[in-house]
Amino acid sequence: MAAPAPAAPPSPAPSGEPDERGRSLSFYLSIALFLVIVAAVLYMLASALTIGAGEREFELAITPSGGAIGVGERMDVEVRIRLLQTTTAFFEYDVPVTLHAEGVPAGIYVTFNPATDLPDPQFTSRMLVAHAGAPPGSYSFTVHATGTDGRSLSLPFRLQVTDAAPNTTAAR
């Protein structure tokens, strides 16, 4: 009897089709590429949040920056907070800013409406300055705008209190 013919070695994959090892390598390379892309995107997002956060600032403006009131009078002042951004952050975020006055002399009343808001991209508040018994003279106090992130800006406000009575129109 003749010995059986040796088994033929496995035939290579037909042209154009990868073999099992090639498919496995291709799969793992695809997964690795996907993970590198995901890591790069997460890195860019994290960088934009931290770098963009440090770039956002705001400015404070008071119009008018001073004035005069008589006994019993009041004045309305515009306080404007505007958000400044030196670069374009990937994500926008809002930082509430709170207004307050410091060094207000006795007999002068100061309030803000609203006192806290989001400068998105700006907000305007009304500062009411009212006479509440201060003697005539020159006064100054400081208006502060403080963000919840700790950034703060300040501007002085100068006030002259006169001894003139409130403006009245005499009947003729």
C-alpha positions as CSV (number, residue, x, y, z in Angstrom):
1,M,0.0,0.0,0.0
2,A,1.1,3.3,-0.8
3,A,1.6,5.8,1.9
4,P,-1.0,8.5,2.0
5,A,0.0,11.7,0.4
6,P,1.1,14.3,2.9
7,A,-1.5,16.9,3.7
8,A,-1.2,20.0,1.7
9,P,-0.1,23.1,3.7
10,P,-2.9,25.6,4.2
11,S,-3.3,27.6,1.2
12,P,-2.7,31.4,1.5
13,A,-5.7,33.6,1.5
14,P,-6.9,34.6,-1.9
15,S,-5.3,37.8,-3.2
16,G,-6.9,40.9,-1.7
17,E,-8.2,39.2,1.5
18,P,-6.0,39.6,4.7
19,D,-5.3,36.4,6.6
20,E,-6.4,36.0,10.2
21,R,-3.2,37.5,11.6
22,G,-3.6,40.6,9.4
23,R,-7.2,41.1,10.5
24,S,-6.2,40.9,14.1
25,L,-3.4,43.4,13.7
26,S,-5.6,45.7,11.7
27,F,-8.3,45.6,14.5
28,Y,-5.7,46.4,17.2
29,L,-4.3,49.3,15.2
30,S,-7.8,50.7,14.7
31,I,-8.5,50.5,18.4
32,A,-5.1,52.2,19.2
33,L,-5.8,55.0,16.7
34,F,-9.3,55.5,18.2
35,L,-7.9,55.8,21.7
36,V,-5.2,58.3,20.6
37,I,-7.8,60.5,19.0
38,V,-10.1,60.3,22.1
39,A,-7.1,61.3,24.3
40,A,-6.2,64.2,22.0
41,V,-9.7,65.5,22.0
42,L,-10.0,65.3,25.8
43,Y,-6.6,67.0,26.2
44,M,-7.8,69.9,23.9
45,L,-11.0,70.3,25.8
46,A,-9.2,70.3,29.2
47,S,-6.6,72.8,27.8
48,A,-9.4,75.1,26.5
49,L,-11.1,75.1,29.9
50,T,-8.1,75.9,31.9
51,I,-6.4,78.3,29.4
52,G,-9.7,80.0,28.4
53,A,-10.6,80.4,32.0
54,G,-7.5,82.4,32.8
55,E,-8.0,84.7,29.8
56,R,-11.4,86.1,30.8
57,E,-11.4,89.5,32.4
58,F,-13.9,92.2,33.0
59,E,-13.9,96.0,33.0
60,L,-15.7,98.4,35.2
61,A,-17.1,101.8,34.1
62,I,-19.0,104.4,36.2
63,T,-21.0,107.2,34.4
64,P,-20.7,109.9,35.7
65,S,-17.6,109.3,37.9
66,G,-18.8,111.8,40.4
67,G,-21.4,114.5,41.0
68,A,-23.1,116.8,43.4
69,I,-26.3,116.5,45.4
70,G,-28.1,118.9,47.7
71,V,-29.6,118.2,51.1
72,G,-32.4,115.5,50.6
73,E,-31.4,114.9,46.9
74,R,-30.3,111.7,45.2
75,M,-28.6,110.8,42.0
76,D,-28.7,107.8,39.7
77,V,-25.3,106.6,38.3
78,E,-24.8,103.9,35.7
79,V,-22.3,101.2,36.6
80,R,-21.3,99.0,33.7
81,I,-19.5,95.6,33.8
82,R,-18.3,94.3,30.5
83,L,-16.6,90.9,29.9
84,L,-13.3,91.0,28.1
85,Q,-11.8,88.0,26.5
86,T,-8.3,88.0,25.0
87,T,-8.6,84.6,23.3
88,T,-11.4,82.5,22.2
89,A,-12.1,79.8,24.8
90,F,-13.5,76.5,23.7
91,F,-16.2,76.6,26.3
92,E,-17.9,79.9,27.4
93,Y,-18.6,80.2,31.1
94,D,-20.2,82.9,33.2
95,V,-18.6,84.4,36.3
96,P,-21.1,86.4,38.5
97,V,-19.8,89.8,39.5
98,T,-21.0,91.6,42.7
99,L,-20.9,95.4,43.1
100,H,-20.4,97.1,46.5
101,A,-19.3,100.4,47.8
102,E,-16.5,100.9,50.4
103,G,-15.7,103.9,52.5
104,V,-19.1,105.5,52.1
105,P,-19.3,108.5,54.5
106,A,-21.9,108.6,57.2
107,G,-25.0,110.4,56.0
108,I,-24.7,109.1,52.4
109,Y,-26.7,106.1,51.2
110,V,-25.5,103.9,48.3
111,T,-27.2,100.9,46.8
112,F,-26.9,98.9,43.5
113,N,-29.7,97.5,41.4
114,P,-28.9,94.7,40.6
115,A,-25.9,94.2,42.9
116,T,-24.9,90.8,41.3
117,D,-25.3,89.7,37.8
118,L,-23.5,87.9,34.9
119,P,-21.6,90.0,32.5
120,D,-22.7,88.0,29.4
121,P,-21.1,90.0,27.7
122,Q,-22.1,93.0,29.8
123,F,-24.5,94.1,32.5
124,T,-25.6,97.5,33.6
125,S,-26.5,98.3,37.2
126,R,-28.0,101.5,38.7
127,M,-26.1,102.9,41.6
128,L,-28.3,105.2,43.7
129,V,-26.5,107.8,45.8
130,A,-28.7,109.6,48.2
131,H,-28.2,112.2,50.9
132,A,-29.1,110.9,54.3
133,G,-27.9,113.6,56.6
134,A,-24.2,114.2,55.6
135,P,-23.0,117.8,56.2
136,P,-22.1,119.8,53.1
137,G,-18.6,119.0,51.8
138,S,-16.5,116.9,49.4
139,Y,-16.6,113.1,49.8
140,S,-15.3,110.1,48.0
141,F,-15.8,106.3,48.2
142,T,-14.8,103.3,46.2
143,V,-17.0,101.1,44.0
144,H,-15.8,97.5,43.8
145,A,-16.7,94.9,41.3
146,T,-15.7,91.4,42.4
147,G,-16.1,88.2,40.5
148,T,-16.8,84.8,42.2
149,D,-13.4,83.7,40.9
150,G,-11.7,86.4,43.1
151,R,-10.9,89.0,40.4
152,S,-11.7,92.5,41.5
153,L,-11.7,96.0,40.0
154,S,-12.3,99.3,41.8
155,L,-13.0,102.9,40.8
156,P,-13.3,106.0,43.0
157,F,-16.5,108.0,43.1
158,R,-16.4,111.7,44.1
159,L,-19.4,113.3,45.6
160,Q,-20.0,116.9,46.5
161,V,-22.8,117.6,49.0
162,T,-24.1,121.2,48.8
163,D,-26.3,123.0,51.3
164,A,-28.8,123.9,48.6
165,A,-32.3,122.7,49.1
166,P,-33.8,120.3,46.5
167,N,-34.7,122.1,43.2
168,T,-38.2,123.5,43.3
169,T,-40.1,125.6,40.8
170,A,-41.7,128.7,42.3
171,A,-45.3,129.3,41.2
172,R,-45.6,132.6,39.4
